[in-house]
């Protein structure tokens, strides 16, 4: 019998314990939430008092001590307000919500591909695999070297150009290309051998990653992002076309077989009014 996960359904006050400036735009916050045990890929609904409540992937987890992390990119009113907070300030936490990643790779090496702040969602996979000594390849993509999330940690704990690869839009670190292009070249050049792929980042990138995985017969799991209010499947704001699968409840992690059925994947998302916003290709 599977033990039911404890979920906080009303915002629980959580005091910020630590604030880390990862890049110019991305900040990591550490806080304590006793009594919950999120798994890699799940998210919290984070309440910024007087501003808004937003979904944030759990980017770090110490389940024994009940201490968790989120990494926030300051791109909107709520995230900017959150990034302005400091240790000692209070936020509200609900969750954890959603389905996480399946960390069973069948004994084969895994490849984690992330772009920008998308690395936050897949970081717990990397930390878990490193802790257990499981074979792993990481591809970190961003616009510039300064925007490569957790870059210093990966350089220290992985082997550059062997188990850790980078790509940047301007060529300031690694190859001048997108993350999916680096992934494809590494496979085609027989520089990496993997059986399963985990990805999060710009959806256009993830769509291309899915096509590369299909070409090479690789398992894939991707973490998607959509507008949401409730986090628990009630509001329907994050429903995906054409099936109505909910990112907050059925996702945010979907495997390759499901992604192929989602006509909006890699094409568009919806704003709070339900209007389609097409991705720039």
VOKOL-809669 format. One record per atom (N, C-alpha, C): x, y, z; residue in one letter. Coordinates in steps of 0.05 Angstrom, whole numbers, padded with zeros to 5 digits, always signed. Layout:
XYZA ...
This chain:
+00017-00024+00000X +00000+00000+00000X +00017+00025+00000X +00012+00044-00019X +00028+00068-00021X +00019+00088+00001X +00039+00098+00016X +00032+00117+00037X +00024+00144+00025X +00002+00155+00034X -00009+00180+00024X +00009+00203+00032X +00015+00221+00013X +00033+00243+00018X +00018+00265+00034X +00032+00277+00053X +00020+00299+00068X +00022+00325+00051X -00001+00338+00049X -00003+00363+00033X -00015+00385+00050X -00002+00408+00050X -00013+00431+00064X -00031+00446+00045X -00057+00449+00052X -00076+00461+00034X -00082+00490+00040X -00073+00500+00063X -00075+00528+00070X -00047+00539+00073X -00042+00564+00064X -00015+00575+00067X -00004+00573+00095X +00018+00559+00099X +00031+00557+00125X +00054+00577+00126X +00055+00593+00147X +00077+00613+00148X +00104+00600+00149X +00122+00610+00133X +00150+00599+00132X +00169+00623+00132X +00187+00623+00150X +00206+00645+00152X +00231+00639+00134X +00239+00658+00118X +00262+00654+00101X +00287+00651+00118X +00302+00629+00114X +00326+00624+00130X +00351+00634+00116X +00351+00632+00090X +00375+00639+00075X +00368+00649+00047X +00383+00668+00037X +00379+00680+00011X +00405+00679-00004X +00405+00667-00028X +00429+00664-00044X +00425+00676-00071X +00442+00695-00079X +00440+00707-00105X +00455+00690-00125X +00440+00674-00141X +00452+00655-00159X +00463+00668-00184X +00447+00685-00196X +00455+00701-00220X +00443+00729-00216X +00446+00746-00236X +00435+00773-00235X +00405+00772-00231X +00392+00752-00243X +00362+00751-00242X +00351+00730-00224X +00367+00710-00216X +00356+00687-00202X +00366+00686-00173X +00347+00683-00154X +00354+00682-00126X +00342+00656-00114X +00358+00643-00097X +00349+00620-00083X +00342+00627-00054X +00318+00617-00045X +00309+00621-00018X +00307+00594-00004X +00316+00593+00021X +00314+00569+00037X +00295+00575+00060X +00277+00555+00066X +00258+00558+00088X +00250+00531+00099X +00238+00531+00122X +00230+00506+00135X +00200+00501+00132X +00192+00477+00125X +00164+00469+00124X +00162+00441+00136X +00158+00440+00162X +00157+00414+00176X +00133+00397+00166X +00137+00371+00166X +00114+00353+00161X +00108+00346+00133X +00123+00357+00113X +00118+00350+00085X +00143+00337+00073X +00140+00321+00052X +00163+00309+00039X +00159+00309+00009X +00165+00331-00004X +00163+00333-00033X +00183+00314-00046X +00177+00306-00071X +00195+00290-00087X +00205+00308-00110X +00227+00301-00122X +00237+00316-00145X +00216+00320-00167X +00212+00345-00175X +00193+00351-00196X +00167+00364-00185X +00162+00361-00159X +00138+00374-00148X +00142+00404-00143X +00120+00417-00136X +00122+00446-00132X +00106+00455-00108X +00113+00478-00097X +00098+00491-00076X +00082+00515-00088X +00059+00521-00077X +00047+00547-00082X +00057+00566-00061X +00070+00587-00070X +00084+00606-00052X +00068+00632-00051X +00060+00639-00027X +00044+00664-00023X +00063+00686-00014X +00062+00708-00030X +00077+00732-00023X +00056+00752-00011X +00056+00755+00015X +00035+00771+00028X +00030+00798+00015X +00005+00804+00009X -00002+00830-00003X +00003+00832-00033X +00013+00810-00045X +00020+00811-00073X +00005+00789-00089X +00013+00764-00085X +00001+00742-00101X +00011+00716-00091X +00000+00694-00101X +00009+00667-00096X +00017+00654-00123X +00040+00642-00124X +00051+00632-00149X +00063+00604-00145X +00063+00587-00166X +00075+00561-00164X +00105+00563-00168X +00120+00548-00151X +00150+00548-00153X +00160+00520-00149X +00176+00510-00168X +00188+00484-00165X +00206+00483-00141X +00206+00459-00128X +00224+00455-00106X +00252+00450-00117X +00271+00467-00112X +00298+00464-00124X +00318+00451-00106X +00311+00449-00080X +00328+00436-00061X +00312+00424-00038X +00319+00401-00028X +00303+00389-00007X +00320+00373+00012X +00316+00379+00038X +00328+00364+00060X +00304+00354+00076X +00293+00331+00068X +00268+00321+00080X +00272+00313+00109X +00296+00306+00117X +00301+00298+00145X +00298+00322+00163X +00307+00345+00155X +00305+00370+00171X +00281+00387+00164X +00267+00380+00142X +00244+00395+00134X +00251+00422+00122X +00275+00424+00110X +00284+00449+00098X +00285+00447+00068X +00273+00467+00054X +00270+00466+00025X +00279+00492+00012X +00284+00490-00014X +00293+00514-00029X +00276+00518-00054X +00273+00543-00062X +00262+00550-00088X +00281+00570-00101X +00284+00568-00127X +00301+00587-00141X +00283+00604-00159X +00284+00630-00156X +00264+00648-00167X +00277+00668-00187X +00265+00669-00211X +00274+00689-00231X +00256+00713-00229X +00267+00736-00225X +00251+00761-00222X +00242+00771-00249X +00218+00761-00258X +00208+00769-00284X +00180+00781-00283X +00166+00780-00261X +00139+00792-00258X +00136+00805-00231X +00112+00816-00227X +00107+00831-00202X +00112+00813-00177X +00101+00789-00178X +00103+00771-00155X +00131+00761-00150X +00145+00753-00172X +00172+00743-00169X +00191+00765-00161X +00187+00790-00171X +00204+00812-00163X +00200+00818-00133X +00174+00817-00124X +00168+00822-00096X +00181+00800-00078X +00180+00776-00088X +00192+00754-00073X +00223+00757-00071X +00235+00764-00094X +00264+00768-00094X +00274+00791-00077X +00256+00809-00071X +00263+00832-00053X +00263+00825-00024X +00253+00801-00017X +00251+00793+00011X +00279+00783+00021X +00282+00782+00047X +00307+00776+00060X +00303+00756+00082X +00325+00744+00092X +00323+00725+00114X +00308+00738+00138X +00290+00723+00149X +00273+00733+00171X +00246+00740+00162X +00242+00746+00136X +00216+00753+00125X +00199+00728+00123X +00172+00732+00124X +00153+00710+00123X +00141+00708+00095X +00137+00683+00086X +00122+00677+00062X +00102+00655+00070X +00084+00648+00052X +00065+00626+00058X +00070+00603+00038X +00067+00579+00048X +00073+00555+00032X +00049+00536+00032X +00040+00528+00008X +00020+00506+00005X +00033+00484-00011X +00025+00459-00006X +00035+00437-00022X +00048+00416-00005X +00065+00399-00018X +00073+00399-00046X +00051+00389-00065X +00052+00398-00090X +00032+00390-00109X +00044+00377-00134X +00028+00363-00149X +00036+00352-00174X +00049+00325-00173X +00054+00314-00196X +00069+00289-00199X +00098+00295-00205X +00116+00281-00191X +00145+00286-00195X +00157+00268-00216X +00183+00269-00218X +00198+00252-00237X +00201+00223-00227X +00202+00205-00245X +00208+00177-00239X +00238+00174-00242X +00251+00169-00219X +00281+00168-00219X +00292+00141-00227X +00274+00122-00234X +00283+00096-00243X +00293+00097-00272X +00318+00093-00276X +00329+00094-00303X +00335+00067-00315X +00328+00046-00300X +00333+00019-00310X +00362+00012-00311X +00378+00025-00295X +00407+00020-00294X +00423+00035-00314X +00410+00049-00332X +00424+00064-00353X +00430+00093-00343X +00449+00106-00356X +00456+00133-00349X +00433+00152-00356X +00430+00173-00341X +00410+00193-00346X +00423+00218-00356X +00408+00234-00372X +00417+00260-00381X +00396+00280-00372X +00406+00301-00359X +00389+00323-00350X +00395+00347-00367X +00375+00358-00381X +00379+00381-00399X +00360+00404-00389X +00372+00427-00383X +00356+00449-00373X +00365+00475-00385X +00346+00493-00388X +00352+00520-00398X +00343+00541-00379X +00361+00560-00372X +00355+00582-00354X +00346+00572-00327X +00325+00585-00317X +00315+00578-00290X +00301+00550-00290X +00297+00538-00313X +00287+00511-00314X +00305+00491-00299X +00330+00498-00296X +00348+00480-00281X +00339+00476-00252X +00324+00495-00241X +00314+00493-00214X +00297+00468-00210X +00280+00462-00229X +00262+00439-00227X +00276+00413-00228X +00298+00411-00242X +00312+00386-00245X +00336+00383-00227X +00343+00404-00213X +00366+00403-00194X +00363+00380-00174X +00339+00375-00162X +00337+00353-00142X +00344+00326-00154X +00339+00322-00180X +00347+00297-00193X +00377+00294-00193X +00390+00316-00200X +00420+00316-00201X +00431+00311-00174X +00421+00324-00153X +00431+00321-00126X +00427+00292-00117X +00404+00280-00123X +00398+00253-00116X +00417+00233-00129X +00421+00237-00155X +00438+00218-00170X +00467+00221-00160X +00476+00245-00155X +00504+00248-00145X +00507+00235-00117X +00487+00238-00100X +00488+00226-00074X +00489+00196-00075X +00475+00184-00094X +00474+00155-00096X +00494+00144-00116X +00510+00161-00128X +00531+00152-00146X +00520+00141-00172X +00497+00150-00181X +00485+00140-00206X +00497+00155-00230X +00501+00141-00253X +00512+00154-00276X +00495+00177-00287X +00507+00199-00293X +00492+00223-00300X +00508+00242-00318X +00493+00253-00337X +00503+00274-00355X +00485+00299-00352X +00497+00322-00349X +00482+00347-00346X +00489+00366-00368X +00468+00377-00381X +00471+00398-00401X +00457+00423-00391X +00473+00444-00387X +00463+00469-00375X +00464+00490-00397X +00441+00502-00403X +00439+00522-00425X +00428+00548-00414X +00438+00570-00425X +00429+00597-00417X +00437+00617-00438X +00429+00641-00435X +00436+00662-00454X +00466+00668-00453X +00477+00671-00429X +00505+00677-00425X +00516+00660-00402X +00543+00661-00399X +00555+00646-00378X +00546+00655-00351X +00541+00681-00347X +00533+00692-00322X +00505+00683-00314X +00489+00673-00333X +00462+00664-00328X +00460+00633-00325X +00482+00619-00326X +00481+00590-00322X +00476+00584-00293X +00453+00573-00287X +00445+00568-00259X +00460+00545-00247X +00471+00550-00223X +00487+00530-00207X +00512+00521-00222X +00522+00538-00239X +00545+00531-00256X +00570+00523-00239X +00576+00539-00218X +00600+00533-00202X +00597+00506-00188X +00573+00500-00178X +00569+00474-00165X +00574+00451-00184X +00563+00453-00209X +00566+00432-00228X +00596+00429-00237X +00610+00451-00240X +00638+00449-00247X +00654+00435-00225X +00646+00438-00200X +00660+00426-00178X +00653+00397-00175X +00629+00389-00180X +00620+00362-00174X +00617+00344-00199X +00619+00355-00223X +00618+00339-00247X +00644+00345-00263X +00647+00330-00285X +00672+00334-00301X +00664+00348-00327X +00676+00372-00330X +00670+00389-00353X +00677+00374-00379X +00658+00375-00398X +00661+00363-00424X +00662+00332-00423X +00655+00321-00400X +00652+00292-00397X +00625+00284-00386X +00619+00296-00363X +00592+00292-00351X +00577+00318-00348X +00591+00341-00354X +00578+00367-00352X +00584+00383-00377X +00563+00392-00391X +00566+00407-00416X +00549+00432-00414X +00559+00453-00427X +00544+00479-00427X +00540+00488-00455X +00519+00505-00458X +00515+00519-00483X +00503+00546-00476X +00512+00567-00491X +00502+00594-00487X +00495+00607-00513X +00476+00625-00512X +00467+00638-00537X +00489+00655-00549X +00507+00666-00532X +00528+00684-00542X +00555+00670-00544X +00556+00645-00536X +00582+00630-00538X +00601+00636-00516X +00592+00649-00495X +00611+00657-00473X +00619+00634-00456X +00604+00611-00457X +00612+00587-00442X +00602+00563-00457X +00620+00544-00463X +00612+00521-00479X +00607+00528-00508X +00590+00512-00521X +00584+00517-00549X +00563+00540-00552X +00565+00554-00574X +00546+00575-00581X +00522+00561-00595X +00503+00553-00579X +00479+00539-00590X +00459+00537-00568X +00436+00525-00574X +00415+00520-00554X +00420+00493-00541X +00407+00488-00518X +00411+00464-00503X +00405+00439-00519X +00382+00439-00534X +00375+00415-00550X +00395+00410-00572X +00407+00431-00583X +00427+00428-00604X +00452+00415-00593X +00460+00423-00569X +00484+00411-00556X +00478+00381-00551X +00454+00375-00541X +00446+00348-00535X +00447+00331-00560X +00436+00341-00582X +00436+00326-00607X +00464+00320-00618X +00482+00340-00616X +00509+00337-00626X +00525+00317-00609X +00520+00317-00583X +00534+00299-00565X +00526+00270-00571X +00500+00266-00577X +00491+00239-00584X +00501+00230-00611X +00499+00248-00630X +00508+00241-00658X +00538+00236-00659X +00553+00249-00641X +00582+00246-00640X +00591+00223-00622X +00571+00209-00611X +00577+00186-00593X +00594+00194-00569X +00590+00220-00560X +00604+00229-00537X +00590+00223-00510X +00565+00217-00512X +00550+00209-00488X +00532+00185-00495X +00527+00168-00476X +00509+00145-00479X +00490+00146-00455X +00465+00150-00461X +00445+00152-00440X +00420+00136-00448X +00403+00130-00428X +00379+00115-00433X +00354+00131-00427X +00357+00151-00410X +00333+00167-00401X +00341+00196-00399X +00322+00213-00406X +00327+00242-00407X +00306+00257-00390X +00315+00276-00374X +00298+00294-00359X +00303+00322-00368X +00282+00338-00372X +00286+00365-00382X +00266+00385-00371X +00275+00410-00369X +00258+00432-00361X +00271+00458-00372X +00254+00476-00381X +00265+00501-00391X +00245+00513-00412X +00255+00530-00430X +00238+00541-00450X +00224+00518-00466X +00198+00521-00471X +00183+00499-00482X +00192+00492-00510X +00201+00512-00525X +00211+00506-00552X +00235+00487-00550X +00253+00493-00531X +00276+00475-00527X +00267+00447-00520X +00247+00445-00501X +00238+00418-00493X +00225+00403-00516X +00211+00418-00533X +00198+00405-00556X +00220+00392-00574X +00241+00407-00578X +00263+00396-00595X +00277+00373-00581X +00280+00375-00554X +00292+00353-00539X +00275+00328-00543X +00248+00331-00543X +00231+00308-00546X +00234+00295-00574X +00239+00312-00594X +00243+00301-00621X +00269+00286-00623X +00290+00296-00610X +00316+00283-00609X +00313+00256-00595X +00299+00256-00573X +00295+00231-00558X +00280+00210-00574X +00259+00219-00589X +00244+00201-00606X +00262+00189-00628X +00279+00206-00639X +00298+00197-00660X +00317+00175-00650X +00326+00178-00625X +00346+00160-00614X +00334+00138-00596X +00307+00138-00593X +00294+00118-00578X +00299+00120-00548X +00300+00145-00538X +00306+00150-00509X +00280+00156-00494X +00279+00147-00469X +00257+00154-00451X +00260+00184-00444X +00237+00197-00440X +00237+00226-00434X +00216+00233-00413X +00224+00250-00395X +00205+00263-00377X +00211+00293-00377X +00190+00309-00380X +00193+00338-00381X +00175+00352-00361X +00185+00373-00349X +00169+00388-00330X +00159+00413-00344X +00132+00416-00345X +00119+00438-00359X +00110+00460-00340X +00106+00484-00351X +00097+00507-00335X +00073+00519-00348X +00052+00524-00333X +00028+00538-00342X +00018+00556-00321X +00001+00576-00329X -00013+00593-00310X -00030+00575-00292X -00030+00580-00266X -00048+00566-00248X -00054+00582-00223X -00076+00577-00211X -00085+00591-00187X -00086+00572-00162X -00099+00549-00166X -00105+00532-00143X -00082+00513-00136X -00069+00502-00157X -00048+00482-00153X -00058+00454-00148X -00084+00451-00146X -00095+00425-00139X -00117+00414-00157X -00120+00426-00181X -00138+00415-00201X -00166+00427-00200X -00171+00448-00185X -00198+00459-00182X -00204+00480-00202X -00186+00498-00208X -00192+00521-00225X -00192+00515-00255X -00177+00495-00263X -00176+00487-00291X -00160+00505-00309X -00146+00525-00297X -00131+00545-00313X -00108+00532-00328X -00097+00511-00318X -00073+00499-00330X -00079+00475-00348X -00105+00472-00356X -00112+00449-00373X -00098+00451-00400X -00089+00428-00410X -00074+00426-00435X -00092+00416-00457X -00089+00427-00481X -00103+00417-00505X -00090+00392-00515X -00105+00373-00527X -00134+00373-00529X -00148+00357-00507X -00133+00344-00489X -00145+00325-00471X -00155+00337-00445X -00145+00362-00439X -00153+00374-00413X -00136+00365-00390X -00114+00351-00395X -00096+00343-00373X -00087+00369-00358X -00086+00367-00332X -00079+00390-00316X -00050+00389-00308X -00036+00411-00313X -00007+00412-00307X -00003+00410-00277X -00021+00422-00261X -00018+00422-00232X -00023+00395-00219X -00039+00378-00232X -00048+00353-00220X -00037+00329-00235X -00041+00329-00261X -00031+00306-00277X -00001+00310-00283X +00008+00334-00282X +00037+00341-00285X +00047+00350-00258X +00067+00369-00258X +00078+00382-00282X +00096+00365-00299X +00102+00341-00289X +00120+00323-00304X +00103+00304-00321X +00110+00304-00347X +00096+00286-00366X +00118+00270-00381X +00112+00245-00387X +00131+00229-00402X +00127+00233-00432X +00146+00222-00448X +00146+00227-00477X +00121+00218-00490X +00109+00196-00482X +00084+00185-00495X +00061+00205-00491X +00059+00218-00468X +00038+00237-00463X +00043+00263-00478X +00068+00272-00478X +00075+00297-00491X +00067+00297-00521X +00070+00273-00533X +00063+00271-00562X +00033+00276-00567X +00017+00272-00546X -00013+00276-00550X -00021+00305-00544X -00004+00321-00533X -00011+00348-00525X -00005+00367-00548X -00026+00376-00562X -00023+00392-00586X -00011+00420-00580X -00014+00429-00555X -00004+00456-00548X +00026+00455-00540X +00036+00431-00533X +00064+00429-00524X +00083+00439-00545X +00099+00459-00538X +00118+00471-00556X +00106+00491-00575X +00080+00495-00574X +00067+00514-00593X +00055+00539-00579X +00041+00535-00557X +00028+00558-00544X +00021+00551-00515X +00016+00572-00500X +00005+00570-00473X -00018+00590-00471X -00031+00591-00448X -00054+00609-00445X -00048+00629-00422X -00058+00653-00426X -00056+00673-00404X -00079+00669-00385X -00082+00687-00365X -00103+00684-00345X -00131+00686-00356X -00133+00699-00379X -00160+00701-00392X -00167+00677-00409X -00147+00660-00414X -00151+00636-00431X -00142+00641-00459X -00132+00664-00465X -00122+00671-00492X -00097+00655-00498X -00095+00645-00523X -00071+00630-00531X -00048+00650-00536X -00025+00644-00524X -00001+00660-00529X +00019+00641-00542X +00025+00646-00568X +00042+00628-00583X +00071+00634-00576X +00087+00612-00575X +00115+00615-00569X +00130+00626-00594X +00150+00642-00589X +00167+00652-00611X +00186+00630-00619X +00186+00623-00645X +00202+00601-00655X +00226+00612-00671X 
